[in-house]
Amino acid sequence: MILKKIKLLRIDRNLSHMDMATNLCICPKQYGRIESGASSLTWDRIVLIAKVLDVDVDYLTSSNNPLPPPFKSLDWTNRKRLALE
C-alpha cells in the first residue's frame, strides 16, 4: 500500500521519476526500482519521500487512509530541489 500511495502522490503532484530522484539525491533508475518494489524501502528513505511529497510519514505508513490527501498550496512544477532538513 505504501508504494501505491507514493506513486499516486507523485502523479497527483505532477512529479516525474527524475524530480523524485533529484530530491532524494539518487538516480532515476534507483527511484523507479523503489516505486516498483524491486528495491526495498528503508525508514530513512520513507521519511525523505514523505518530505518530498509534503505528507506525514504516518500517512504513508498507515493502512487506514488509502487516498492521497488534498494538495497543499505549493507550486509543484517549479520546485527544483527541496531543502531536506
C-alpha positions in Angstrom: 0.0 0.0 0.0 2.9 2.4 0.7 4.2 2.1 -2.8 0.8 2.8 -4.3 0.4 5.9 -2.1 3.8 7.2 -3.1 3.0 6.7 -6.8 -0.4 8.3 -6.5 1.0 11.3 -4.6 3.9 11.7 -7.1 1.5 11.7 -10.0 -1.0 14.0 -8.3 1.8 16.5 -7.7 2.9 16.2 -11.3 6.4 15.0 -10.3 8.4 12.7 -12.6 10.8 9.9 -11.5 13.6 12.4 -12.3 12.0 15.0 -9.9 11.8 12.5 -7.1 15.3 11.1 -7.8 16.7 14.6 -7.7 15.0 15.5 -4.5 16.1 12.2 -2.9 19.7 12.5 -4.2 19.5 9.2 -6.1 19.5 8.3 -9.8 16.1 8.0 -11.6 16.6 4.3 -12.2 17.0 3.7 -8.5 13.9 5.7 -7.7 12.0 3.6 -10.3 13.1 0.4 -8.6 11.9 1.8 -5.3 8.5 2.7 -6.6 8.1 -0.6 -8.5 9.0 -2.6 -5.3 12.2 -4.0 -6.9 14.2 -2.2 -4.2 13.3 -2.2 -0.6 12.5 1.0 1.3 14.4 2.0 4.4 12.8 4.0 7.2 15.1 6.9 6.4 14.1 6.8 2.7 10.4 6.8 3.7 11.0 9.9 5.8 12.7 11.6 2.9 9.9 10.6 0.4 7.3 12.0 2.8 9.2 15.3 2.9 9.4 15.5 -0.8 5.7 14.7 -1.2 4.8 17.0 1.7 2.9 14.4 3.7 3.3 13.0 7.1 5.2 9.7 7.4 2.1 8.4 9.3 0.0 8.9 6.2 2.4 6.9 4.1 2.7 4.0 6.6 -0.9 3.9 7.7 -3.3 1.4 6.0 -6.3 3.4 7.2 -6.1 6.2 4.6 -5.7 4.9 1.1 -6.4 8.1 -0.8 -3.9 10.9 -1.3 -4.5 14.0 0.9 -5.5 17.2 -0.8 -2.8 19.4 -2.2 -1.2 22.0 -0.1 -0.8 25.3 -1.8 2.6 24.7 -3.4 3.8 25.2 -6.9 5.0 21.7 -7.6 6.1 22.4 -11.1 8.7 25.0 -10.0 10.2 23.1 -7.1 13.6 22.1 -8.3 15.2 20.8 -5.1 13.9 20.7 -1.6 15.8 21.7 1.4 15.6 18.4 3.2 16.4 19.1 6.8 
